[in-house]
Amino acid sequence: MGKKKRVKIRKLLERGEEVPEVLVMGWVRTRRDSKGGFSFIEINDGSCLSNLQIIADHKIEGFPGVAMKLHAGSCIGVIGKLVQSMGKGQNVELQADAIEVYGPADTEEYPLQKKHHSFEFLREIAHLRPRTNTFGAVMRVRNRLAYSIHTFFQDRGFVYLNTPIITTSDCEGAGEMFQVTTLNLANPPLDEAGIDYTQDFFGEKTSLTVSGQLEGEVYALALSEIYTFGPTFRAENSNTSRHLAEFWMVEPEMAFYDLEDNIDLAEDFIRYLFSDVLEHCSEDLEFFNRRIDKTLLERHKGIVENRFERIPYSEAVHLLEKSKHKFVYSVEWGCNLQSEHERYLSEEVFEKPVVIFNYPDTIKPFYMKANEDGETVCAMDVLLPRLGEIIGGSQREDNYEVLAKRMKEKELDPSHYQWYLDLRKFGSAPHSGFGLGFERLVQFVTGMENIRDVIPFPRTPKHARF
């Protein structure tokens, strides 16, 4: 194909005008031959959902040898003239002058011969599923959302922070963490308490992080506003459509923000992301609206156009208690709201996103600021219809004595968090933050039912390979 510069299919389709000579490269989706001595080849290069149709005259130089390799899955390059199409379904098509096969695909072995495969089957071939329409669209939407996240915070002066993946801190206090060690597991060194971690690589017990929040607070209390966007891990043995062992979190932390400021930012954030993806991923979202969830576009537009409802936890419990809906989990003040409760409030009661705030301190982590009532903390959750919680956050406790007391109540050793307590000793300030699970966001935006289908390579119990 010489040194001619390749043009992406998306650019050609967007322009929709004739081009005398152009080079395209991609993977064959379909091929059919006509009796008139022509082949119609659909190729896709991943730049958009749509394929480009190639018209190949069997008389072009070298075609008989190439034809033997032009099967679904083959990677090819084509030089030709882009012309207006006379057929249905496309504005332009490429009349081939030369075709080169870079990598053939054996028709007997290539697993994507059929047009429709179950998502369960495609998870078993995670290295090939990106070539399907659905997973190509998922990853383009995921990419745009990641770009929008950075744009949102960068435009507001936030500093992007890379927090540690290896840590000694358990932010949530749940204990469901993956341990990191170089010790010989068959014969670890022992002391009176058990395994002697002083002989481990870091000299103490370490794990993969469940959150970058605590480290994020360190820099928020110096740079004012920061955000993290990186991988987090939870060793929760759960095989559901909502859980992953490895996932990505977006976690801003802001000095001088109270709870209301935090809620304002979270709402602006969500509405910005949905507005941006509706504008820049319209083709892919229309595909999901047709194939996955026919109410998807309507729901997304509603999120952009409507302000979120805000109610305290006590009112939320009251609304649930007086409802006639039969819940699997009973509701009473002090309970953790389940997904069914959150969805009922956002779908049935308010029919739009809902922010619940001021939760009981007994069900929330140690770092959340205590309210004056002595029973609740300055916590907030953002709920979306059809999903439930998408964001969880709080104003952080900035009083040294109160924070130390909360740690002991949660059975945490304050000596393990002395650096965190020091932030309350040396120039403490009101500050807040929240976390958003990136895969849950992608799942909601695309309408995909299983969270394993919105991350390139899902990591779940008993599954760490492709």
GIFENUR-V132237 format. One record per backbone hydrogen bond with DSSP energy under -0.5 kcal/mol. CO is the residue of the C=O (numbers start at 1). NH is the residue of the N-H. E is the energy in kcal/mol with one decimal. If there is no record, write none. Layout:
{{CO & NH & E} {CO & NH & E}}
This chain:
{{1 & 4 & -1.0} {5 & 23 & -0.6} {8 & 12 & -1.6} {9 & 13 & -2.6} {10 & 14 & -2.4} {11 & 15 & -2.1} {12 & 16 & -2.4} {19 & 82 & -2.2} {22 & 24 & -0.5} {22 & 80 & -2.0} {23 & 7 & -2.6} {24 & 78 & -2.9} {26 & 76 & -2.7} {27 & 44 & -1.8} {28 & 73 & -2.8} {30 & 42 & -2.4} {32 & 40 & -3.3} {34 & 37 & -1.2} {37 & 58 & -2.7} {38 & 34 & -3.2} {39 & 41 & -0.6} {39 & 56 & -2.7} {40 & 32 & -2.0} {41 & 43 & -0.5} {41 & 54 & -3.4} {42 & 29 & -3.6} {42 & 30 & -1.1} {43 & 52 & -2.6} {44 & 27 & -2.7} {52 & 43 & -2.2} {53 & 94 & -2.8} {54 & 41 & -2.6} {54 & 56 & -0.7} {55 & 57 & -0.6} {55 & 96 & -2.4} {56 & 39 & -2.3} {57 & 60 & -2.2} {60 & 63 & -2.1} {62 & 66 & -1.7} {63 & 67 & -3.3} {64 & 68 & -0.7} {66 & 69 & -2.5} {66 & 70 & -0.5} {67 & 70 & -0.9} {69 & 71 & -2.0} {71 & 74 & -2.3} {74 & 28 & -3.1} {74 & 76 & -0.5} {75 & 102 & -2.4} {75 & 103 & -1.7} {76 & 26 & -2.3} {77 & 100 & -2.6} {78 & 24 & -2.5} {79 & 97 & -3.5} {79 & 98 & -1.8} {80 & 22 & -2.2} {81 & 83 & -0.6} {81 & 95 & -3.0} {82 & 19 & -1.7} {83 & 93 & -2.3} {91 & 85 & -2.8} {93 & 83 & -2.8} {93 & 95 & -0.6} {94 & 55 & -3.3} {94 & 96 & -0.8} {95 & 81 & -2.1} {98 & 79 & -2.3} {100 & 77 & -2.6} {100 & 102 & -0.7} {103 & 75 & -2.8} {106 & 109 & -0.9} {106 & 110 & -2.9} {118 & 122 & -2.1} {119 & 123 & -1.7} {120 & 124 & -0.7} {121 & 124 & -1.1} {122 & 125 & -0.9} {123 & 126 & -0.8} {125 & 128 & -2.3} {125 & 129 & -1.8} {128 & 131 & -2.1} {129 & 132 & -1.9} {132 & 136 & -2.1} {133 & 137 & -2.2} {134 & 138 & -2.3} {135 & 139 & -2.0} {136 & 140 & -1.7} {137 & 141 & -2.3} {138 & 142 & -2.6} {139 & 143 & -2.3} {140 & 144 & -2.1} {141 & 145 & -2.5} {142 & 146 & -2.2} {143 & 147 & -2.2} {144 & 148 & -2.5} {145 & 149 & -2.2} {146 & 150 & -1.9} {147 & 151 & -2.4} {148 & 152 & -2.8} {149 & 153 & -1.9} {150 & 154 & -2.9} {151 & 155 & -2.5} {152 & 156 & -0.6} {153 & 156 & -0.7} {153 & 158 & -2.4} {154 & 157 & -1.6} {158 & 160 & -0.5} {159 & 227 & -2.2} {161 & 163 & -0.8} {165 & 209 & -2.7} {167 & 207 & -2.9} {169 & 171 & -0.8} {175 & 177 & -1.5} {176 & 235 & -1.7} {177 & 179 & -0.5} {178 & 208 & -2.7} {180 & 206 & -0.6} {183 & 185 & -0.9} {184 & 187 & -1.0} {189 & 196 & -2.8} {191 & 194 & -1.0} {194 & 191 & -3.5} {195 & 197 & -1.2} {196 & 199 & -1.3} {197 & 200 & -1.5} {200 & 203 & -0.7} {206 & 180 & -2.5} {207 & 167 & -2.8} {209 & 233 & -2.9} {212 & 216 & -2.1} {213 & 217 & -2.2} {214 & 218 & -1.0} {215 & 219 & -1.2} {216 & 220 & -2.0} {217 & 221 & -2.0} {219 & 222 & -1.3} {219 & 223 & -3.4} {220 & 224 & -1.6} {223 & 225 & -1.8} {224 & 255 & -3.9} {225 & 159 & -2.2} {226 & 253 & -2.3} {227 & 161 & -2.9} {228 & 251 & -2.4} {230 & 249 & -2.8} {232 & 247 & -2.5} {234 & 236 & -1.3} {235 & 237 & -0.7} {236 & 238 & -2.5} {238 & 240 & -0.8} {240 & 243 & -0.8} {241 & 451 & -2.5} {245 & 234 & -1.9} {247 & 232 & -3.6} {248 & 438 & -2.5} {248 & 439 & -0.6} {249 & 230 & -1.7} {249 & 251 & -0.5} {250 & 436 & -2.4} {251 & 228 & -1.5} {252 & 434 & -1.4} {253 & 226 & -2.4} {254 & 257 & -0.9} {254 & 432 & -2.4} {258 & 262 & -2.2} {259 & 263 & -2.4} {260 & 264 & -2.5} {261 & 265 & -2.3} {262 & 266 & -2.3} {263 & 267 & -2.5} {264 & 268 & -2.4} {265 & 269 & -2.5} {266 & 270 & -2.3} {267 & 271 & -2.4} {268 & 272 & -2.2} {269 & 273 & -2.3} {270 & 274 & -2.2} {271 & 275 & -2.1} {272 & 276 & -2.5} {273 & 277 & -2.4} {274 & 278 & -1.9} {275 & 279 & -1.4} {276 & 280 & -2.4} {277 & 281 & -2.0} {281 & 285 & -2.7} {282 & 286 & -2.3} {283 & 287 & -1.6} {284 & 288 & -2.1} {285 & 289 & -2.2} {286 & 290 & -1.6} {287 & 291 & -2.8} {288 & 292 & -2.3} {288 & 293 & -2.4} {293 & 296 & -1.7} {295 & 299 & -2.2} {296 & 300 & -2.4} {297 & 301 & -2.3} {298 & 302 & -1.6} {299 & 303 & -1.6} {300 & 304 & -1.7} {301 & 305 & -2.1} {302 & 306 & -1.6} {309 & 355 & -3.5} {311 & 357 & -1.6} {312 & 316 & -2.0} {313 & 317 & -2.6} {314 & 318 & -2.0} {315 & 319 & -2.5} {316 & 320 & -2.0} {317 & 321 & -2.7} {318 & 322 & -2.0} {319 & 323 & -0.7} {325 & 327 & -0.8} {332 & 335 & -2.1} {338 & 341 & -0.5} {338 & 342 & -2.4} {339 & 343 & -2.7} {340 & 344 & -1.7} {341 & 345 & -2.0} {342 & 346 & -2.1} {343 & 347 & -2.8} {343 & 348 & -0.5} {344 & 348 & -2.1} {344 & 349 & -1.9} {345 & 350 & -2.4} {346 & 352 & -1.2} {353 & 309 & -2.4} {354 & 356 & -0.5} {354 & 383 & -3.6} {355 & 311 & -2.8} {356 & 381 & -2.5} {357 & 313 & -2.9} {359 & 377 & -2.7} {360 & 363 & -1.3} {361 & 364 & -1.0} {365 & 368 & -1.2} {367 & 397 & -3.0} {369 & 378 & -2.7} {371 & 374 & -1.5} {375 & 361 & -2.7} {376 & 371 & -2.9} {377 & 359 & -0.7} {377 & 379 & -2.4} {378 & 395 & -2.4} {379 & 358 & -2.0} {380 & 393 & -2.9} {381 & 356 & -2.4} {381 & 383 & -0.6} {382 & 390 & -3.0} {382 & 391 & -1.3} {383 & 354 & -1.9} {384 & 387 & -1.7} {384 & 388 & -2.8} {388 & 384 & -2.9} {390 & 437 & -0.7} {391 & 382 & -2.6} {392 & 435 & -2.8} {393 & 380 & -2.8} {394 & 433 & -2.2} {395 & 369 & -2.8} {396 & 431 & -0.5} {398 & 400 & -0.5} {399 & 403 & -2.5} {400 & 404 & -2.5} {401 & 405 & -2.1} {402 & 406 & -2.4} {403 & 407 & -2.2} {404 & 408 & -1.8} {405 & 409 & -2.1} {406 & 410 & -1.7} {407 & 412 & -2.9} {408 & 411 & -1.5} {412 & 414 & -0.8} {413 & 416 & -2.0} {414 & 417 & -1.6} {415 & 418 & -0.8} {417 & 421 & -2.4} {418 & 422 & -2.4} {419 & 423 & -0.8} {420 & 423 & -0.5} {421 & 424 & -1.7} {421 & 425 & -0.6} {422 & 425 & -1.1} {422 & 426 & -2.4} {425 & 427 & -0.7} {430 & 256 & -3.8} {431 & 396 & -2.8} {432 & 254 & -3.5} {433 & 394 & -2.5} {434 & 252 & -0.6} {435 & 392 & -1.9} {436 & 250 & -2.4} {436 & 438 & -0.7} {437 & 441 & -1.7} {438 & 442 & -2.5} {439 & 443 & -2.7} {440 & 444 & -2.1} {441 & 445 & -2.7} {442 & 446 & -2.3} {443 & 447 & -1.5} {443 & 448 & -0.6} {450 & 453 & -2.0} {451 & 454 & -1.5} {458 & 460 & -0.6} {459 & 245 & -3.3} {459 & 246 & -0.8} {460 & 463 & -2.4} {463 & 460 & -1.8} {466 & 126 & -1.3}}
